[in-house]
Amino acid sequence: MSISDRPAARRLPVIDLGPRIRAEVHGIDRARLDDDRVTAIREALVRYRVL
């Protein structure tokens, strides 16, 4: 299963900005992170390397 196929990664609002900047995440409230969001952010970091 690839990272983009995982349920947590599909719920993360990530915008791919290209090869240099990589990706941007919107709509994350760091004060209210649950385990699913943390997992999704970690998966996005693995995929994009920079958020």
Secondary structure, 3 states (H helix, E strand, C coil): CCHHHCHHHHHCCEEEEECCCEEEECCCCHHHCCHHHHHHHHHHHHHHCCC
